[in-house]
Amino acid sequence: MESLDTAQLKSPIKKLVEFFHRSRDKWKAKYFVKRDESILLANKVRAIQKSREHWRELAEVAQQKAKQATAELHELREELKKR
């Protein structure tokens, strides 16, 4: 990196330093907000996936029970026809 020649600068060093500090503080604050949003969204995604898996399991159990009930109903109707 080249050394800075203060004679080339139009603004005083004090103003530049303050500007760079403010700039750094702004992007750091922005980064922390985005990081927190990212963490919250990741947690939300995890919760939704867990919920979907739970409901998927319940649906599969209900579907199996419905198949069993249909099979049992079919057997009972066949038995009733034989009598």
mmCIF file of the N, C-alpha and C atoms, coordinates in Angstrom:
data_MODEL
# 
_entry.id   MODEL 
# 
loop_
_atom_site.group_PDB 
_atom_site.id 
_atom_site.type_symbol 
_atom_site.label_atom_id 
_atom_site.label_alt_id 
_atom_site.label_comp_id 
_atom_site.label_asym_id 
_atom_site.label_entity_id 
_atom_site.label_seq_id 
_atom_site.pdbx_PDB_ins_code 
_atom_site.Cartn_x 
_atom_site.Cartn_y 
_atom_site.Cartn_z 
_atom_site.occupancy 
_atom_site.B_iso_or_equiv 
_atom_site.pdbx_formal_charge 
_atom_site.auth_seq_id 
_atom_site.auth_comp_id 
_atom_site.auth_asym_id 
_atom_site.auth_atom_id 
_atom_site.pdbx_PDB_model_num 
ATOM 1   N N  . MET A 1 1  ? 0.849   -1.178  0.000  1.00 0.00 ? 1  MET A N  1 
ATOM 2   C CA . MET A 1 1  ? 0.000   0.000   0.000  1.00 0.00 ? 1  MET A CA 1 
ATOM 3   C C  . MET A 1 1  ? 0.893   1.239   0.000  1.00 0.00 ? 1  MET A C  1 
ATOM 4   N N  . GLU A 1 2  ? 0.527   2.167   -0.823 1.00 0.00 ? 2  GLU A N  1 
ATOM 5   C CA . GLU A 1 2  ? 1.329   3.392   -0.895 1.00 0.00 ? 2  GLU A CA 1 
ATOM 6   C C  . GLU A 1 2  ? 1.065   4.266   0.321  1.00 0.00 ? 2  GLU A C  1 
ATOM 7   N N  . SER A 1 3  ? 2.085   5.007   0.720  1.00 0.00 ? 3  SER A N  1 
ATOM 8   C CA . SER A 1 3  ? 1.880   5.919   1.841  1.00 0.00 ? 3  SER A CA 1 
ATOM 9   C C  . SER A 1 3  ? 1.069   7.111   1.357  1.00 0.00 ? 3  SER A C  1 
ATOM 10  N N  . LEU A 1 4  ? 0.297   7.656   2.249  1.00 0.00 ? 4  LEU A N  1 
ATOM 11  C CA . LEU A 1 4  ? -0.616  8.748   1.916  1.00 0.00 ? 4  LEU A CA 1 
ATOM 12  C C  . LEU A 1 4  ? 0.106   10.084  2.022  1.00 0.00 ? 4  LEU A C  1 
ATOM 13  N N  . ASP A 1 5  ? 0.053   10.820  0.963  1.00 0.00 ? 5  ASP A N  1 
ATOM 14  C CA . ASP A 1 5  ? 0.664   12.147  0.962  1.00 0.00 ? 5  ASP A CA 1 
ATOM 15  C C  . ASP A 1 5  ? -0.427  13.141  1.348  1.00 0.00 ? 5  ASP A C  1 
ATOM 16  N N  . THR A 1 6  ? -0.316  13.718  2.535  1.00 0.00 ? 6  THR A N  1 
ATOM 17  C CA . THR A 1 6  ? -1.358  14.614  3.037  1.00 0.00 ? 6  THR A CA 1 
ATOM 18  C C  . THR A 1 6  ? -1.490  15.874  2.211  1.00 0.00 ? 6  THR A C  1 
ATOM 19  N N  . ALA A 1 7  ? -0.504  16.201  1.423  1.00 0.00 ? 7  ALA A N  1 
ATOM 20  C CA . ALA A 1 7  ? -0.578  17.400  0.581  1.00 0.00 ? 7  ALA A CA 1 
ATOM 21  C C  . ALA A 1 7  ? -1.587  17.206  -0.547 1.00 0.00 ? 7  ALA A C  1 
ATOM 22  N N  . GLN A 1 8  ? -1.843  15.931  -0.937 1.00 0.00 ? 8  GLN A N  1 
ATOM 23  C CA . GLN A 1 8  ? -2.797  15.661  -2.007 1.00 0.00 ? 8  GLN A CA 1 
ATOM 24  C C  . GLN A 1 8  ? -4.241  15.697  -1.519 1.00 0.00 ? 8  GLN A C  1 
ATOM 25  N N  . LEU A 1 9  ? -4.446  15.589  -0.238 1.00 0.00 ? 9  LEU A N  1 
ATOM 26  C CA . LEU A 1 9  ? -5.802  15.541  0.304  1.00 0.00 ? 9  LEU A CA 1 
ATOM 27  C C  . LEU A 1 9  ? -6.419  16.932  0.339  1.00 0.00 ? 9  LEU A C  1 
ATOM 28  N N  . LYS A 1 10 ? -7.690  16.996  0.004  1.00 0.00 ? 10 LYS A N  1 
ATOM 29  C CA . LYS A 1 10 ? -8.393  18.272  0.049  1.00 0.00 ? 10 LYS A CA 1 
ATOM 30  C C  . LYS A 1 10 ? -9.091  18.476  1.392  1.00 0.00 ? 10 LYS A C  1 
ATOM 31  N N  . SER A 1 11 ? -9.440  17.360  2.046  1.00 0.00 ? 11 SER A N  1 
ATOM 32  C CA . SER A 1 11 ? -10.125 17.443  3.334  1.00 0.00 ? 11 SER A CA 1 
ATOM 33  C C  . SER A 1 11 ? -9.128  17.259  4.469  1.00 0.00 ? 11 SER A C  1 
ATOM 34  N N  . PRO A 1 12 ? -9.413  17.871  5.618  1.00 0.00 ? 12 PRO A N  1 
ATOM 35  C CA . PRO A 1 12 ? -8.525  17.675  6.766  1.00 0.00 ? 12 PRO A CA 1 
ATOM 36  C C  . PRO A 1 12 ? -8.568  16.219  7.247  1.00 0.00 ? 12 PRO A C  1 
ATOM 37  N N  . ILE A 1 13 ? -7.462  15.757  7.753  1.00 0.00 ? 13 ILE A N  1 
ATOM 38  C CA . ILE A 1 13 ? -7.352  14.375  8.236  1.00 0.00 ? 13 ILE A CA 1 
ATOM 39  C C  . ILE A 1 13 ? -8.409  14.084  9.295  1.00 0.00 ? 13 ILE A C  1 
ATOM 40  N N  . LYS A 1 14 ? -8.650  15.020  10.200 1.00 0.00 ? 14 LYS A N  1 
ATOM 41  C CA . LYS A 1 14 ? -9.625  14.820  11.274 1.00 0.00 ? 14 LYS A CA 1 
ATOM 42  C C  . LYS A 1 14 ? -11.010 14.511  10.686 1.00 0.00 ? 14 LYS A C  1 
ATOM 43  N N  . LYS A 1 15 ? -11.405 15.241  9.650  1.00 0.00 ? 15 LYS A N  1 
ATOM 44  C CA . LYS A 1 15 ? -12.712 14.999  9.018  1.00 0.00 ? 15 LYS A CA 1 
ATOM 45  C C  . LYS A 1 15 ? -12.744 13.629  8.345  1.00 0.00 ? 15 LYS A C  1 
ATOM 46  N N  . LEU A 1 16 ? -11.664 13.278  7.688  1.00 0.00 ? 16 LEU A N  1 
ATOM 47  C CA . LEU A 1 16 ? -11.611 11.974  7.019  1.00 0.00 ? 16 LEU A CA 1 
ATOM 48  C C  . LEU A 1 16 ? -11.698 10.835  8.023  1.00 0.00 ? 16 LEU A C  1 
ATOM 49  N N  . VAL A 1 17 ? -10.967 10.971  9.126  1.00 0.00 ? 17 VAL A N  1 
ATOM 50  C CA . VAL A 1 17 ? -10.992 9.933   10.156 1.00 0.00 ? 17 VAL A CA 1 
ATOM 51  C C  . VAL A 1 17 ? -12.402 9.783   10.716 1.00 0.00 ? 17 VAL A C  1 
ATOM 52  N N  . GLU A 1 18 ? -13.074 10.896  11.004 1.00 0.00 ? 18 GLU A N  1 
ATOM 53  C CA . GLU A 1 18 ? -14.447 10.842  11.509 1.00 0.00 ? 18 GLU A CA 1 
ATOM 54  C C  . GLU A 1 18 ? -15.373 10.184  10.495 1.00 0.00 ? 18 GLU A C  1 
ATOM 55  N N  . PHE A 1 19 ? -15.196 10.551  9.216  1.00 0.00 ? 19 PHE A N  1 
ATOM 56  C CA . PHE A 1 19 ? -16.021 9.962   8.164  1.00 0.00 ? 19 PHE A CA 1 
ATOM 57  C C  . PHE A 1 19 ? -15.829 8.450   8.103  1.00 0.00 ? 19 PHE A C  1 
ATOM 58  N N  . PHE A 1 20 ? -14.579 8.008   8.137  1.00 0.00 ? 20 PHE A N  1 
ATOM 59  C CA . PHE A 1 20 ? -14.308 6.572   8.053  1.00 0.00 ? 20 PHE A CA 1 
ATOM 60  C C  . PHE A 1 20 ? -14.825 5.823   9.286  1.00 0.00 ? 20 PHE A C  1 
ATOM 61  N N  . HIS A 1 21 ? -14.743 6.441   10.442 1.00 0.00 ? 21 HIS A N  1 
ATOM 62  C CA . HIS A 1 21 ? -15.282 5.823   11.654 1.00 0.00 ? 21 HIS A CA 1 
ATOM 63  C C  . HIS A 1 21 ? -16.799 5.673   11.543 1.00 0.00 ? 21 HIS A C  1 
ATOM 64  N N  . ARG A 1 22 ? -17.462 6.748   11.100 1.00 0.00 ? 22 ARG A N  1 
ATOM 65  C CA . ARG A 1 22 ? -18.921 6.677   10.931 1.00 0.00 ? 22 ARG A CA 1 
ATOM 66  C C  . ARG A 1 22 ? -19.296 5.606   9.904  1.00 0.00 ? 22 ARG A C  1 
ATOM 67  N N  . SER A 1 23 ? -18.567 5.582   8.811  1.00 0.00 ? 23 SER A N  1 
ATOM 68  C CA . SER A 1 23 ? -18.830 4.603   7.763  1.00 0.00 ? 23 SER A CA 1 
ATOM 69  C C  . SER A 1 23 ? -18.680 3.180   8.294  1.00 0.00 ? 23 SER A C  1 
ATOM 70  N N  . ARG A 1 24 ? -17.591 2.955   9.027  1.00 0.00 ? 24 ARG A N  1 
ATOM 71  C CA . ARG A 1 24 ? -17.365 1.637   9.616  1.00 0.00 ? 24 ARG A CA 1 
ATOM 72  C C  . ARG A 1 24 ? -18.473 1.270   10.581 1.00 0.00 ? 24 ARG A C  1 
ATOM 73  N N  . ASP A 1 25 ? -18.877 2.208   11.425 1.00 0.00 ? 25 ASP A N  1 
ATOM 74  C CA . ASP A 1 25 ? -19.930 1.942   12.400 1.00 0.00 ? 25 ASP A CA 1 
ATOM 75  C C  . ASP A 1 25 ? -21.256 1.622   11.715 1.00 0.00 ? 25 ASP A C  1 
ATOM 76  N N  . LYS A 1 26 ? -21.534 2.297   10.610 1.00 0.00 ? 26 LYS A N  1 
ATOM 77  C CA . LYS A 1 26 ? -22.783 2.041   9.880  1.00 0.00 ? 26 LYS A CA 1 
ATOM 78  C C  . LYS A 1 26 ? -22.811 0.639   9.282  1.00 0.00 ? 26 LYS A C  1 
ATOM 79  N N  . TRP A 1 27 ? -21.707 0.251   8.618  1.00 0.00 ? 27 TRP A N  1 
ATOM 80  C CA . TRP A 1 27 ? -21.745 -1.072  8.017  1.00 0.00 ? 27 TRP A CA 1 
ATOM 81  C C  . TRP A 1 27 ? -21.705 -2.175  9.065  1.00 0.00 ? 27 TRP A C  1 
ATOM 82  N N  . LYS A 1 28 ? -21.060 -1.903  10.204 1.00 0.00 ? 28 LYS A N  1 
ATOM 83  C CA . LYS A 1 28 ? -21.083 -2.892  11.285 1.00 0.00 ? 28 LYS A CA 1 
ATOM 84  C C  . LYS A 1 28 ? -22.492 -3.054  11.838 1.00 0.00 ? 28 LYS A C  1 
ATOM 85  N N  . ALA A 1 29 ? -23.175 -1.939  12.047 1.00 0.00 ? 29 ALA A N  1 
ATOM 86  C CA . ALA A 1 29 ? -24.555 -2.001  12.551 1.00 0.00 ? 29 ALA A CA 1 
ATOM 87  C C  . ALA A 1 29 ? -25.443 -2.738  11.555 1.00 0.00 ? 29 ALA A C  1 
ATOM 88  N N  . LYS A 1 30 ? -25.268 -2.427  10.283 1.00 0.00 ? 30 LYS A N  1 
ATOM 89  C CA . LYS A 1 30 ? -26.049 -3.082  9.236  1.00 0.00 ? 30 LYS A CA 1 
ATOM 90  C C  . LYS A 1 30 ? -25.763 -4.586  9.226  1.00 0.00 ? 30 LYS A C  1 
ATOM 91  N N  . TYR A 1 31 ? -24.506 -4.944  9.377  1.00 0.00 ? 31 TYR A N  1 
ATOM 92  C CA . TYR A 1 31 ? -24.120 -6.353  9.412  1.00 0.00 ? 31 TYR A CA 1 
ATOM 93  C C  . TYR A 1 31 ? -24.782 -7.073  10.588 1.00 0.00 ? 31 TYR A C  1 
ATOM 94  N N  . PHE A 1 32 ? -24.766 -6.470  11.771 1.00 0.00 ? 32 PHE A N  1 
ATOM 95  C CA . PHE A 1 32 ? -25.350 -7.119  12.940 1.00 0.00 ? 32 PHE A CA 1 
ATOM 96  C C  . PHE A 1 32 ? -26.857 -7.296  12.786 1.00 0.00 ? 32 PHE A C  1 
ATOM 97  N N  . VAL A 1 33 ? -27.526 -6.326  12.192 1.00 0.00 ? 33 VAL A N  1 
ATOM 98  C CA . VAL A 1 33 ? -28.970 -6.457  11.943 1.00 0.00 ? 33 VAL A CA 1 
ATOM 99  C C  . VAL A 1 33 ? -29.216 -7.622  10.993 1.00 0.00 ? 33 VAL A C  1 
ATOM 100 N N  . LYS A 1 34 ? -28.462 -7.681  9.902  1.00 0.00 ? 34 LYS A N  1 
ATOM 101 C CA . LYS A 1 34 ? -28.621 -8.761  8.918  1.00 0.00 ? 34 LYS A CA 1 
ATOM 102 C C  . LYS A 1 34 ? -28.282 -10.116 9.533  1.00 0.00 ? 34 LYS A C  1 
ATOM 103 N N  . ARG A 1 35 ? -27.257 -10.146 10.372 1.00 0.00 ? 35 ARG A N  1 
ATOM 104 C CA . ARG A 1 35 ? -26.893 -11.414 11.016 1.00 0.00 ? 35 ARG A CA 1 
ATOM 105 C C  . ARG A 1 35 ? -28.026 -11.899 11.911 1.00 0.00 ? 35 ARG A C  1 
ATOM 106 N N  . ASP A 1 36 ? -28.599 -10.981 12.693 1.00 0.00 ? 36 ASP A N  1 
ATOM 107 C CA . ASP A 1 36 ? -29.708 -11.350 13.568 1.00 0.00 ? 36 ASP A CA 1 
ATOM 108 C C  . ASP A 1 36 ? -30.912 -11.823 12.762 1.00 0.00 ? 36 ASP A C  1 
ATOM 109 N N  . GLU A 1 37 ? -31.208 -11.139 11.645 1.00 0.00 ? 37 GLU A N  1 
ATOM 110 C CA . GLU A 1 37 ? -32.307 -11.568 10.780 1.00 0.00 ? 37 GLU A CA 1 
ATOM 111 C C  . GLU A 1 37 ? -32.035 -12.964 10.226 1.00 0.00 ? 37 GLU A C  1 
ATOM 112 N N  . SER A 1 38 ? -30.807 -13.207 9.852  1.00 0.00 ? 38 SER A N  1 
ATOM 113 C CA . SER A 1 38 ? -30.427 -14.505 9.305  1.00 0.00 ? 38 SER A CA 1 
ATOM 114 C C  . SER A 1 38 ? -30.625 -15.608 10.344 1.00 0.00 ? 38 SER A C  1 
ATOM 115 N N  . ILE A 1 39 ? -30.234 -15.346 11.568 1.00 0.00 ? 39 ILE A N  1 
ATOM 116 C CA . ILE A 1 39 ? -30.400 -16.328 12.642 1.00 0.00 ? 39 ILE A CA 1 
ATOM 117 C C  . ILE A 1 39 ? -31.877 -16.607 12.875 1.00 0.00 ? 39 ILE A C  1 
ATOM 118 N N  . LEU A 1 40 ? -32.694 -15.539 12.924 1.00 0.00 ? 40 LEU A N  1 
ATOM 119 C CA . LEU A 1 40 ? -34.128 -15.716 13.128 1.00 0.00 ? 40 LEU A CA 1 
ATOM 120 C C  . LEU A 1 40 ? -34.759 -16.514 11.995 1.00 0.00 ? 40 LEU A C  1 
ATOM 121 N N  . LEU A 1 41 ? -34.368 -16.209 10.766 1.00 0.00 ? 41 LEU A N  1 
ATOM 122 C CA . LEU A 1 41 ? -34.917 -16.935 9.623  1.00 0.00 ? 41 LEU A CA 1 
ATOM 123 C C  . LEU A 1 41 ? -34.495 -18.399 9.627  1.00 0.00 ? 41 LEU A C  1 
ATOM 124 N N  . ALA A 1 42 ? -33.260 -18.666 10.006 1.00 0.00 ? 42 ALA A N  1 
ATOM 125 C CA . ALA A 1 42 ? -32.796 -20.054 10.086 1.00 0.00 ? 42 ALA A CA 1 
ATOM 126 C C  . ALA A 1 42 ? -33.591 -20.819 11.138 1.00 0.00 ? 42 ALA A C  1 
ATOM 127 N N  . ASN A 1 43 ? -33.869 -20.182 12.267 1.00 0.00 ? 43 ASN A N  1 
ATOM 128 C CA . ASN A 1 43 ? -34.678 -20.824 13.313 1.00 0.00 ? 43 ASN A CA 1 
ATOM 129 C C  . ASN A 1 43 ? -36.094 -21.080 12.812 1.00 0.00 ? 43 ASN A C  1 
ATOM 130 N N  . LYS A 1 44 ? -36.638 -20.103 12.081 1.00 0.00 ? 44 LYS A N  1 
ATOM 131 C CA . LYS A 1 44 ? -37.992 -20.257 11.553 1.00 0.00 ? 44 LYS A CA 1 
ATOM 132 C C  . LYS A 1 44 ? -38.057 -21.414 10.558 1.00 0.00 ? 44 LYS A C  1 
ATOM 133 N N  . VAL A 1 45 ? -37.058 -21.516 9.694  1.00 0.00 ? 45 VAL A N  1 
ATOM 134 C CA . VAL A 1 45 ? -37.006 -22.608 8.719  1.00 0.00 ? 45 VAL A CA 1 
ATOM 135 C C  . VAL A 1 45 ? -36.946 -23.954 9.440  1.00 0.00 ? 45 VAL A C  1 
ATOM 136 N N  . ARG A 1 46 ? -36.111 -24.026 10.455 1.00 0.00 ? 46 ARG A N  1 
ATOM 137 C CA . ARG A 1 46 ? -35.986 -25.268 11.224 1.00 0.00 ? 46 ARG A CA 1 
ATOM 138 C C  . ARG A 1 46 ? -37.317 -25.643 11.876 1.00 0.00 ? 46 ARG A C  1 
ATOM 139 N N  . ALA A 1 47 ? -38.016 -24.658 12.442 1.00 0.00 ? 47 ALA A N  1 
ATOM 140 C CA . ALA A 1 47 ? -39.297 -24.919 13.087 1.00 0.00 ? 47 ALA A CA 1 
ATOM 141 C C  . ALA A 1 47 ? -40.342 -25.369 12.068 1.00 0.00 ? 47 ALA A C  1 
ATOM 142 N N  . ILE A 1 48 ? -40.340 -24.757 10.903 1.00 0.00 ? 48 ILE A N  1 
ATOM 143 C CA . ILE A 1 48 ? -41.304 -25.131 9.863  1.00 0.00 ? 48 ILE A CA 1 
ATOM 144 C C  . ILE A 1 48 ? -41.034 -26.549 9.371  1.00 0.00 ? 48 ILE A C  1 
ATOM 145 N N  . GLN A 1 49 ? -39.765 -26.881 9.183  1.00 0.00 ? 49 GLN A N  1 
ATOM 146 C CA . GLN A 1 49 ? -39.431 -28.236 8.738  1.00 0.00 ? 49 GLN A CA 1 
ATOM 147 C C  . GLN A 1 49 ? -39.867 -29.270 9.777  1.00 0.00 ? 49 GLN A C  1 
ATOM 148 N N  . LYS A 1 50 ? -39.651 -28.961 11.037 1.00 0.00 ? 50 LYS A N  1 
ATOM 149 C CA . LYS A 1 50 ? -40.052 -29.873 12.109 1.00 0.00 ? 50 LYS A CA 1 
ATOM 150 C C  . LYS A 1 50 ? -41.568 -30.030 12.121 1.00 0.00 ? 50 LYS A C  1 
ATOM 151 N N  . SER A 1 51 ? -42.282 -28.922 11.962 1.00 0.00 ? 51 SER A N  1 
ATOM 152 C CA . SER A 1 51 ? -43.741 -28.958 11.940 1.00 0.00 ? 51 SER A CA 1 
ATOM 153 C C  . SER A 1 51 ? -44.252 -29.772 10.754 1.00 0.00 ? 51 SER A C  1 
ATOM 154 N N  . ARG A 1 52 ? -43.662 -29.556 9.583  1.00 0.00 ? 52 ARG A N  1 
ATOM 155 C CA . ARG A 1 52 ? -44.075 -30.305 8.392  1.00 0.00 ? 52 ARG A CA 1 
ATOM 156 C C  . ARG A 1 52 ? -43.865 -31.794 8.581  1.00 0.00 ? 52 ARG A C  1 
ATOM 157 N N  . GLU A 1 53 ? -42.729 -32.157 9.148  1.00 0.00 ? 53 GLU A N  1 
ATOM 158 C CA . GLU A 1 53 ? -42.454 -33.571 9.389  1.00 0.00 ? 53 GLU A CA 1 
ATOM 159 C C  . GLU A 1 53 ? -43.488 -34.162 10.352 1.00 0.00 ? 53 GLU A C  1 
ATOM 160 N N  . HIS A 1 54 ? -43.829 -33.415 11.391 1.00 0.00 ? 54 HIS A N  1 
ATOM 161 C CA . HIS A 1 54 ? -44.832 -33.868 12.362 1.00 0.00 ? 54 HIS A CA 1 
ATOM 162 C C  . HIS A 1 54 ? -46.173 -34.095 11.670 1.00 0.00 ? 54 HIS A C  1 
ATOM 163 N N  . TRP A 1 55 ? -46.616 -33.124 10.869 1.00 0.00 ? 55 TRP A N  1 
ATOM 164 C CA . TRP A 1 55 ? -47.912 -33.252 10.194 1.00 0.00 ? 55 TRP A CA 1 
ATOM 165 C C  . TRP A 1 55 ? -47.879 -34.335 9.129  1.00 0.00 ? 55 TRP A C  1 
ATOM 166 N N  . ARG A 1 56 ? -46.720 -34.520 8.491  1.00 0.00 ? 56 ARG A N  1 
ATOM 167 C CA . ARG A 1 56 ? -46.585 -35.581 7.490  1.00 0.00 ? 56 ARG A CA 1 
ATOM 168 C C  . ARG A 1 56 ? -46.763 -36.944 8.161  1.00 0.00 ? 56 ARG A C  1 
ATOM 169 N N  . GLU A 1 57 ? -46.152 -37.115 9.334  1.00 0.00 ? 57 GLU A N  1 
ATOM 170 C CA . GLU A 1 57 ? -46.296 -38.377 10.066 1.00 0.00 ? 57 GLU A CA 1 
ATOM 171 C C  . GLU A 1 57 ? -47.750 -38.610 10.476 1.00 0.00 ? 57 GLU A C  1 
ATOM 172 N N  . LEU A 1 58 ? -48.410 -37.552 10.956 1.00 0.00 ? 58 LEU A N  1 
ATOM 173 C CA . LEU A 1 58 ? -49.820 -37.694 11.321 1.00 0.00 ? 58 LEU A CA 1 
ATOM 174 C C  . LEU A 1 58 ? -50.671 -38.066 10.115 1.00 0.00 ? 58 LEU A C  1 
ATOM 175 N N  . ALA A 1 59 ? -50.392 -37.470 8.978  1.00 0.00 ? 59 ALA A N  1 
ATOM 176 C CA . ALA A 1 59 ? -51.148 -37.772 7.762  1.00 0.00 ? 59 ALA A CA 1 
ATOM 177 C C  . ALA A 1 59 ? -50.920 -39.219 7.325  1.00 0.00 ? 59 ALA A C  1 
ATOM 178 N N  . GLU A 1 60 ? -49.697 -39.697 7.427  1.00 0.00 ? 60 GLU A N  1 
ATOM 179 C CA . GLU A 1 60 ? -49.400 -41.078 7.050  1.00 0.00 ? 60 GLU A CA 1 
ATOM 180 C C  . GLU A 1 60 ? -50.123 -42.059 7.961  1.00 0.00 ? 60 GLU A C  1 
ATOM 181 N N  . VAL A 1 61 ? -50.145 -41.775 9.261  1.00 0.00 ? 61 VAL A N  1 
ATOM 182 C CA . VAL A 1 61 ? -50.854 -42.639 10.208 1.00 0.00 ? 61 VAL A CA 1 
ATOM 183 C C  . VAL A 1 61 ? -52.347 -42.638 9.891  1.00 0.00 ? 61 VAL A C  1 
ATOM 184 N N  . ALA A 1 62 ? -52.904 -41.464 9.627  1.00 0.00 ? 62 ALA A N  1 
ATOM 185 C CA . ALA A 1 62 ? -54.328 -41.363 9.300  1.00 0.00 ? 62 ALA A CA 1 
ATOM 186 C C  . ALA A 1 62 ? -54.631 -42.105 8.001  1.00 0.00 ? 62 ALA A C  1 
ATOM 187 N N  . GLN A 1 63 ? -53.743 -42.027 7.030  1.00 0.00 ? 63 GLN A N  1 
ATOM 188 C CA . GLN A 1 63 ? -53.938 -42.714 5.764  1.00 0.00 ? 63 GLN A CA 1 
ATOM 189 C C  . GLN A 1 63 ? -53.911 -44.230 5.963  1.00 0.00 ? 63 GLN A C  1 
ATOM 190 N N  . GLN A 1 64 ? -53.012 -44.712 6.805  1.00 0.00 ? 64 GLN A N  1 
ATOM 191 C CA . GLN A 1 64 ? -52.949 -46.147 7.097  1.00 0.00 ? 64 GLN A CA 1 
ATOM 192 C C  . GLN A 1 64 ? -54.223 -46.610 7.800  1.00 0.00 ? 64 GLN A C  1 
ATOM 193 N N  . LYS A 1 65 ? -54.711 -45.810 8.747  1.00 0.00 ? 65 LYS A N  1 
ATOM 194 C CA . LYS A 1 65 ? -55.947 -46.160 9.448  1.00 0.00 ? 65 LYS A CA 1 
ATOM 195 C C  . LYS A 1 65 ? -57.130 -46.184 8.475  1.00 0.00 ? 65 LYS A C  1 
ATOM 196 N N  . ALA A 1 66 ? -57.154 -45.241 7.552  1.00 0.00 ? 66 ALA A N  1 
ATOM 197 C CA . ALA A 1 66 ? -58.232 -45.205 6.568  1.00 0.00 ? 66 ALA A CA 1 
ATOM 198 C C  . ALA A 1 66 ? -58.181 -46.437 5.672  1.00 0.00 ? 66 ALA A C  1 
ATOM 199 N N  . LYS A 1 67 ? -56.987 -46.852 5.252  1.00 0.00 ? 67 LYS A N  1 
ATOM 200 C CA . LYS A 1 67 ? -56.851 -48.060 4.428  1.00 0.00 ? 67 LYS A CA 1 
ATOM 201 C C  . LYS A 1 67 ? -57.318 -49.293 5.196  1.00 0.00 ? 67 LYS A C  1 
ATOM 202 N N  . GLN A 1 68 ? -56.935 -49.360 6.480  1.00 0.00 ? 68 GLN A N  1 
ATOM 203 C CA . GLN A 1 68 ? -57.350 -50.494 7.301  1.00 0.00 ? 68 GLN A CA 1 
ATOM 204 C C  . GLN A 1 68 ? -58.865 -50.514 7.455  1.00 0.00 ? 68 GLN A C  1 
ATOM 205 N N  . ALA A 1 69 ? -59.459 -49.354 7.699  1.00 0.00 ? 69 ALA A N  1 
ATOM 206 C CA . ALA A 1 69 ? -60.902 -49.282 7.866  1.00 0.00 ? 69 ALA A CA 1 
ATOM 207 C C  . ALA A 1 69 ? -61.617 -49.653 6.565  1.00 0.00 ? 69 ALA A C  1 
ATOM 208 N N  . THR A 1 70 ? -61.085 -49.220 5.433  1.00 0.00 ? 70 THR A N  1 
ATOM 209 C CA . THR A 1 70 ? -61.678 -49.568 4.142  1.00 0.00 ? 70 THR A CA 1 
ATOM 210 C C  . THR A 1 70 ? -61.586 -51.063 3.892  1.00 0.00 ? 70 THR A C  1 
ATOM 211 N N  . ALA A 1 71 ? -60.445 -51.650 4.202  1.00 0.00 ? 71 ALA A N  1 
ATOM 212 C CA . ALA A 1 71 ? -60.271 -53.098 4.033  1.00 0.00 ? 71 ALA A CA 1 
ATOM 213 C C  . ALA A 1 71 ? -61.227 -53.857 4.953  1.00 0.00 ? 71 ALA A C  1 
ATOM 214 N N  . GLU A 1 72 ? -61.341 -53.399 6.181  1.00 0.00 ? 72 GLU A N  1 
ATOM 215 C CA . GLU A 1 72 ? -62.247 -54.056 7.137  1.00 0.00 ? 72 GLU A CA 1 
ATOM 216 C C  . GLU A 1 72 ? -63.695 -53.936 6.670  1.00 0.00 ? 72 GLU A C  1 
ATOM 217 N N  . LEU A 1 73 ? -64.072 -52.775 6.168  1.00 0.00 ? 73 LEU A N  1 
ATOM 218 C CA . LEU A 1 73 ? -65.424 -52.569 5.657  1.00 0.00 ? 73 LEU A CA 1 
ATOM 219 C C  . LEU A 1 73 ? -65.690 -53.483 4.467  1.00 0.00 ? 73 LEU A C  1 
ATOM 220 N N  . HIS A 1 74 ? -64.714 -53.624 3.593  1.00 0.00 ? 74 HIS A N  1 
ATOM 221 C CA . HIS A 1 74 ? -64.856 -54.491 2.430  1.00 0.00 ? 74 HIS A CA 1 
ATOM 222 C C  . HIS A 1 74 ? -65.044 -55.942 2.875  1.00 0.00 ? 74 HIS A C  1 
ATOM 223 N N  . GLU A 1 75 ? -64.256 -56.373 3.862  1.00 0.00 ? 75 GLU A N  1 
ATOM 224 C CA . GLU A 1 75 ? -64.379 -57.744 4.386  1.00 0.00 ? 75 GLU A CA 1 
ATOM 225 C C  . GLU A 1 75 ? -65.757 -57.971 5.004  1.00 0.00 ? 75 GLU A C  1 
ATOM 226 N N  . LEU A 1 76 ? -66.229 -57.002 5.766  1.00 0.00 ? 76 LEU A N  1 
ATOM 227 C CA . LEU A 1 76 ? -67.540 -57.146 6.401  1.00 0.00 ? 76 LEU A CA 1 
ATOM 228 C C  . LEU A 1 76 ? -68.651 -57.209 5.357  1.00 0.00 ? 76 LEU A C  1 
ATOM 229 N N  . ARG A 1 77 ? -68.541 -56.423 4.302  1.00 0.00 ? 77 ARG A N  1 
ATOM 230 C CA . ARG A 1 77 ? -69.555 -56.472 3.234  1.00 0.00 ? 77 ARG A CA 1 
ATOM 231 C C  . ARG A 1 77 ? -69.542 -57.824 2.524  1.00 0.00 ? 77 ARG A C  1 
ATOM 232 N N  . GLU A 1 78 ? -68.334 -58.356 2.293  1.00 0.00 ? 78 GLU A N  1 
ATOM 233 C CA . GLU A 1 78 ? -68.236 -59.679 1.670  1.00 0.00 ? 78 GLU A CA 1 
ATOM 234 C C  . GLU A 1 78 ? -68.852 -60.748 2.567  1.00 0.00 ? 78 GLU A C  1 
ATOM 235 N N  . GLU A 1 79 ? -68.575 -60.647 3.845  1.00 0.00 ? 79 GLU A N  1 
ATOM 236 C CA . GLU A 1 79 ? -69.118 -61.602 4.807  1.00 0.00 ? 79 GLU A CA 1 
ATOM 237 C C  . GLU A 1 79 ? -70.642 -61.496 4.864  1.00 0.00 ? 79 GLU A C  1 
ATOM 238 N N  . LEU A 1 80 ? -71.156 -60.272 4.779  1.00 0.00 ? 80 LEU A N  1 
ATOM 239 C CA . LEU A 1 80 ? -72.596 -60.029 4.802  1.00 0.00 ? 80 LEU A CA 1 
ATOM 240 C C  . LEU A 1 80 ? -73.249 -60.599 3.548  1.00 0.00 ? 80 LEU A C  1 
ATOM 241 N N  . LYS A 1 81 ? -72.598 -60.506 2.413  1.00 0.00 ? 81 LYS A N  1 
ATOM 242 C CA . LYS A 1 81 ? -73.141 -61.046 1.151  1.00 0.00 ? 81 LYS A CA 1 
ATOM 243 C C  . LYS A 1 81 ? -73.202 -62.557 1.208  1.00 0.00 ? 81 LYS A C  1 
ATOM 244 N N  . LYS A 1 82 ? -72.246 -63.196 1.896  1.00 0.00 ? 82 LYS A N  1 
ATOM 245 C CA . LYS A 1 82 ? -72.217 -64.651 1.986  1.00 0.00 ? 82 LYS A CA 1 
ATOM 246 C C  . LYS A 1 82 ? -73.360 -65.175 2.837  1.00 0.00 ? 82 LYS A C  1 
ATOM 247 N N  . ARG A 1 83 ? -73.825 -64.409 3.778  1.00 0.00 ? 83 ARG A N  1 
ATOM 248 C CA . ARG A 1 83 ? -74.909 -64.864 4.677  1.00 0.00 ? 83 ARG A CA 1 
ATOM 249 C C  . ARG A 1 83 ? -76.190 -64.665 4.008  1.00 0.00 ? 83 ARG A C  1 
# 
